[in-house]
Amino acid sequence: MTYVVLDPTNEAAPPVTQLAPRLPTLAGKKIGFISNGKVGTVGYFAHLERLLKAEMGASEVIMRLKSNASKPADDHIIEEILQWDVVIAGIGD
């Protein structure tokens, strides 16, 4: 009997990217949260919103909910991101 062993690794190299530059401050910035809709994000994002406003001086915090936890954000959310200074995506398992 012969066994065939398959290697599941991907040989393709990931694309070379550069991280966005770090903002010097969050004061006066518009921050958007993208939630996957799972229950664990509710309390976490609420607490983080309070901290960002009270301690970091964020001017506005926007919460958006994906229509499906396992898929990318919806097109209308992606379009809205262009108006935000910071994006925080979260999972709540």
C-alpha positions as CSV (number, residue, x, y, z in Angstrom):
1,M,0.0,0.0,0.0
2,T,1.3,3.5,-0.9
3,Y,0.6,6.6,1.0
4,V,0.6,10.0,-0.6
5,V,1.5,12.9,1.8
6,L,0.3,16.3,0.7
7,D,1.9,19.5,1.9
8,P,-0.8,22.1,2.6
9,T,1.5,25.1,2.8
10,N,1.2,27.9,0.4
11,E,4.3,28.6,-1.6
12,A,3.2,32.1,-2.7
13,A,5.0,34.9,-0.9
14,P,2.7,37.5,0.8
15,P,2.7,40.9,-0.9
16,V,5.1,43.4,0.6
17,T,3.1,46.2,2.3
18,Q,3.8,49.1,4.5
19,L,1.9,50.0,7.6
20,A,0.2,53.3,7.8
21,P,2.1,55.9,9.7
22,R,1.3,56.2,13.4
23,L,-0.7,59.2,14.3
24,P,1.0,61.5,16.9
25,T,-2.2,61.9,18.8
26,L,-5.8,60.8,18.8
27,A,-7.0,64.1,20.1
28,G,-9.7,65.5,17.8
29,K,-9.7,62.4,15.6
30,K,-12.7,60.5,14.2
31,I,-12.4,56.8,15.1
32,G,-14.5,54.1,13.6
33,F,-15.1,50.6,15.0
34,I,-16.0,47.8,12.7
35,S,-17.7,45.0,14.7
36,N,-18.2,41.5,13.6
37,G,-21.5,41.5,15.5
38,K,-20.5,38.9,18.1
39,V,-21.5,39.5,21.7
40,G,-18.0,40.0,23.0
41,T,-17.5,43.2,21.0
42,V,-20.4,45.1,22.6
43,G,-18.9,45.7,26.1
44,Y,-15.3,45.9,24.8
45,F,-16.0,48.6,22.2
46,A,-18.2,50.6,24.6
47,H,-15.4,50.6,27.2
48,L,-12.8,51.5,24.5
49,E,-15.0,54.4,23.3
50,R,-15.1,55.9,26.8
51,L,-11.4,55.6,27.1
52,L,-10.7,57.1,23.6
53,K,-12.9,60.1,24.3
54,A,-12.0,60.7,28.0
55,E,-8.3,59.9,28.0
56,M,-7.2,60.4,24.4
57,G,-9.5,63.3,23.4
58,A,-11.1,61.6,20.4
59,S,-13.7,63.8,18.9
60,E,-16.0,61.1,17.6
61,V,-16.4,57.4,17.8
62,I,-18.5,55.6,15.2
63,M,-19.7,52.0,15.4
64,R,-20.5,50.0,12.4
65,L,-21.7,46.4,12.3
66,K,-20.8,43.9,9.6
67,S,-23.8,42.0,8.1
68,N,-21.8,38.8,8.3
69,A,-19.2,38.0,10.9
70,S,-17.2,35.7,8.6
71,K,-17.0,38.1,5.6
72,P,-15.3,41.4,4.8
73,A,-17.0,44.6,5.8
74,D,-19.9,45.7,3.6
75,D,-19.2,48.1,0.7
76,H,-21.0,51.0,2.4
77,I,-18.8,50.6,5.5
78,I,-15.6,50.4,3.3
79,E,-16.7,53.7,1.6
80,E,-17.3,55.4,5.0
81,I,-13.9,54.4,6.2
82,L,-12.4,57.1,4.0
83,Q,-14.0,59.7,6.3
84,W,-12.3,58.3,9.5
85,D,-8.9,59.0,10.9
86,V,-8.6,55.6,12.6
87,V,-10.2,52.2,12.0
88,I,-10.4,49.5,14.7
89,A,-11.8,46.2,13.7
90,G,-12.7,43.7,16.3
91,I,-13.9,40.2,16.9
92,G,-15.8,39.1,20.0
93,D,-15.5,35.4,20.5
